[in-house]
Every structure is written in C-alpha cells, then in structure tokens.
Amino acid sequence: MTEQPAGDPAADSRHARYGTLPERIRFEDMTEGTATGPGGAANASYNPESAWNFYSCLAVDLGL
C-alpha cells in the first residue's frame, strides 16, 4: 500500500498522533512454562474427609 496525500486534516492529525501499530508479539514470548511435581498441585492438597467444608447448604447452615 502506498501512502497518498490525504486532504483531511483530521486524518493527518490521527496519523501524526498514532502513527503505526506496534510490532507483533510472538506467542512464544507471551507464555512461560514451569515444571510441576508428580500428580500436580491440585491433587496434593485434597483431603476427602474435609471435602464437605467447601460446599454450602442452606439446611446445614440453619442447623436443620
């Protein structure tokens, strides 16, 4: 695309203010990989005996 002289002063001021778009960022530069332990962190803290503490029930809250 070649630039053509625009007679619109608003377009000239927009181009002077914003110019061009910033350069693209590669996906590899936006992500970061980390190593986890076996089983992951989510399973390591699971306790089946106290799992009911995380659920809300109105009947239990009212003591019924």
N, C-alpha and C positions, 0 to 999 in steps of 0.2 A: 504494500500500500504506500503510495506516495502522498506526502502532505501537500494539500492545496491551500492557498491562502484563503482564509475564511474572512468574510466581511462582517461577521457577527462579533461585536465587542464582548458579549457575554461568553461566547465560546473561547475567545482569546484569553479572557481572564481566568476561565476554568483551566485551560491548558497551562497557563503560567503558574497557577496555584498548585494543581495536582500533577501536571507533567505526565509521567507514565506510571504504569502499575509496578509494584515492587516485584523483584525476581521471585520465581517459584521456589518453594522449599521442597526438597525431596522427601518422600515418605520415610526413607531410612534415617533421615536427620531428625524426624519428629518422634520416633519411637525409641524405646530403650528396653533391652532385655535383661532380666535378672534371673539367677538360678534360685530354685526353691528346694526345700528338703523333700524327702520321700513322703508321699501322702498329702503334701500341700499344707498350708497353714490353717485352712478351714476345718479339716478333719482332726487336727491335733488338739483343738480345744473343745471338742464335742464331748459332753457328759450326758449320757442318756437318762440318768437318774434325776438330773435337774433340768431337763429339757422343757418340762411343763412350766417353768418360771417365765419363759419367753412368750407364752401365749396369754391373751387376755380373754376372760369370760365374765360376762356380767353377773351370772349366777354365783360364781365363785367370789367375785368382788363383793357382792352383797351378803355372802355367807349363807346362801341357800343350799 
